[in-house]
């Protein structure tokens, strides 16, 4: 089933790209709002190194670690939302990609 879903997503992405409409595919839809998406990282921003979360273990501890890391780097709360996806892999990333579009605003 997953292989079919991936094939479908890729086929739609290629069709949309050929039609010049890349961001109408599910691959470009983000679970956060346009307001969050339009925020820019500060010019001096250096990407942070996060621990990866694969869905095993305590998600509350993972989020607490992200918040602490971002606070230490003086990263604004809404900018944390954009960085959160970088910390996920495995089933945790699958959960993230299944969130409803524009369901997160802060």
C-alpha positions, 0 to 999 in steps of 0.5 A: 500500500505504501509503495502505491501511495508513493507512486501516486504522490510522485506521479502527481508531483511530476505532472504538476511540475510539468504543468508549472504548478509544483506547489499544488501537490501534496508534497508541497503542502505543509501542516503550518499556515502561510504566515509561519511559512513566510517567516524568514530565518535571521541573516546570521542564522546557523542551522541547529543540530537536533536529535532525531525522533523516530516515534520511539521513546517519549515525544514530550521529551523530544519537544522539550529538547527542541525548545531548549535547543532553540531557546539557547540559540535565541530562535523565535517560537514560530521559527521553531515550527519550521525547524521541527520537521528536521528532527523527525524520521521514521514513523514520526515523520510519517505522522508529520506528513499526515497532518492536515494542511494549515493545521498549525499556526504557532 
